[in-house]
Amino acid sequence: MAEDNFTLATFYTSWQAYQEQIKGALAPLTAEQLALRAAPGLRSVGENAIHIIGCRAYWFTEFLGEASGEEMAVYRRWNGAAVSGSPVTLAPTATELAQGLDDTWQFMAGRLARWSPDDMRQTFPDDWDGKPIELSRAWVVWHVLEHDLSHGGEISYALGMHGLAGVDI
Amino acid sequence: MADAQSSWADQTLAIMAEGWSAYQDQLITALEPLGEEQLELRVTPGLRSIREIATHVVSVRASWFHTALGVGDEAFGAIRDWQRPGSPPRTAAELVAGLRETWRVMTEAMAGWSGADLAAKVEGVRHGEPFSLVRGWVVWHVIEHDLHHGGEISYALGMYDLPGVDI
């Protein structure tokens, strides 16, 4: 779909470029730096990256039901850990986080390339504050995009707070 | 938005704008109740305060859409100067009004742009430098700029136990 839709192709390409900036910011970080956070109740740099990767896996495989292997199941579990409200015990390295971003991007990109406009309009049941709602595939794509960028901003701000290079946009 | 969306020339942009609008609503909800001291909060002395980030978001919208894309009148274009050194600090009410006004002008323009318009190159001078960019990329960049800095605002608010954007 993206190939014959200029707007979509531009957004996907630029979204990937943003991801590459996040990867660039994460790549040189040590375990101690990945554990940096602004305050005890907020996610660390590494936890935010886990959350981004896990969120992608959740929405595309569990919510939209896209068939996936063990690789995505691992990242889905990352999402469970990131949103559980309990302390996150996972501690992937910067290399593993970069791999997670690449793996989930490849998974998403494969679907985004083949989904037709009708596919994008197809809805899936969910609930919001106990009320049943229908979410379109297009909304899910938007939501994963906004989630990436908003939490990317959090990563960047946390890095800046500790004198480390973040994303410069 | 669902009704408005059908009248947009580019349906992909309409979908993105719907989500973008919802994100802006959350940002407004987070900023609206803040007092002067809260707007001055920042995570560390070398980084922007909440007020400065929000001002930057509003200002950059006007800068890209007016200076680069030729959208809006001079009053809209003047909003780009909000972040200039020496400009008065904006209250929460002014920041919210700035978000709403820039959104109104941007969406009026975006709704009329076709796929061909978004693929067209725009050229000019911004910050004294010549540029040649695709209109659709500029729109993307303002989206990513809003969301990225919205995340910063949310993180700074969270550091001080204030509600941010929940996505």
Chai-1 contact restraints between the chains, C-beta under 6 A:
chainA,res_idxA,chainB,res_idxB,connection_type,confidence,min_distance_angstrom,max_distance_angstrom,comment,restraint_id
A,N5,B,T12,contact,1.0,0.0,6.0,A-B,restraint_1
A,F6,B,G115,contact,1.0,0.0,6.0,A-B,restraint_2
A,F6,B,A119,contact,1.0,0.0,6.0,A-B,restraint_3
A,T7,B,D10,contact,1.0,0.0,6.0,A-B,restraint_4
A,T7,B,T12,contact,1.0,0.0,6.0,A-B,restraint_5
A,T7,B,L13,contact,1.0,0.0,6.0,A-B,restraint_6
A,T7,B,G115,contact,1.0,0.0,6.0,A-B,restraint_7
A,T7,B,L118,contact,1.0,0.0,6.0,A-B,restraint_8
A,T7,B,G136,contact,1.0,0.0,6.0,A-B,restraint_9
A,L8,B,T12,contact,1.0,0.0,6.0,A-B,restraint_10
A,T10,B,G136,contact,1.0,0.0,6.0,A-B,restraint_11
A,T10,B,W137,contact,1.0,0.0,6.0,A-B,restraint_12
A,T10,B,W140,contact,1.0,0.0,6.0,A-B,restraint_13
A,F11,B,W140,contact,1.0,0.0,6.0,A-B,restraint_14
A,S14,B,W140,contact,1.0,0.0,6.0,A-B,restraint_15
A,Y18,B,E144,contact,1.0,0.0,6.0,A-B,restraint_16
A,A38,B,V43,contact,1.0,0.0,6.0,A-B,restraint_17
A,A38,B,M159,contact,1.0,0.0,6.0,A-B,restraint_18
A,A39,B,M159,contact,1.0,0.0,6.0,A-B,restraint_19
A,L42,B,G158,contact,1.0,0.0,6.0,A-B,restraint_20
A,A138,B,I15,contact,1.0,0.0,6.0,A-B,restraint_21
A,W142,B,G19,contact,1.0,0.0,6.0,A-B,restraint_22
A,E146,B,Y23,contact,1.0,0.0,6.0,A-B,restraint_23
A,E146,B,L147,contact,1.0,0.0,6.0,A-B,restraint_24
A,H147,B,I167,contact,1.0,0.0,6.0,A-B,restraint_25
A,L149,B,E144,contact,1.0,0.0,6.0,A-B,restraint_26
A,L149,B,L147,contact,1.0,0.0,6.0,A-B,restraint_27
A,L149,B,H148,contact,1.0,0.0,6.0,A-B,restraint_28
A,S150,B,L147,contact,1.0,0.0,6.0,A-B,restraint_29
A,S150,B,G150,contact,1.0,0.0,6.0,A-B,restraint_30
A,S150,B,G151,contact,1.0,0.0,6.0,A-B,restraint_31
A,S150,B,I167,contact,1.0,0.0,6.0,A-B,restraint_32
A,H151,B,G151,contact,1.0,0.0,6.0,A-B,restraint_33
A,G152,B,H148,contact,1.0,0.0,6.0,A-B,restraint_34
A,G153,B,H148,contact,1.0,0.0,6.0,A-B,restraint_35
A,G153,B,H149,contact,1.0,0.0,6.0,A-B,restraint_36
A,G153,B,G151,contact,1.0,0.0,6.0,A-B,restraint_37
A,G153,B,E152,contact,1.0,0.0,6.0,A-B,restraint_38
A,E154,B,G151,contact,1.0,0.0,6.0,A-B,restraint_39
A,E154,B,Y155,contact,1.0,0.0,6.0,A-B,restraint_40
A,Y157,B,E152,contact,1.0,0.0,6.0,A-B,restraint_41
A,Y157,B,Y155,contact,1.0,0.0,6.0,A-B,restraint_42
A,G160,B,L47,contact,1.0,0.0,6.0,A-B,restraint_43
A,M161,B,V43,contact,1.0,0.0,6.0,A-B,restraint_44
A,M161,B,T44,contact,1.0,0.0,6.0,A-B,restraint_45
A,I169,B,H145,contact,1.0,0.0,6.0,A-B,restraint_46
A,I169,B,H148,contact,1.0,0.0,6.0,A-B,restraint_47
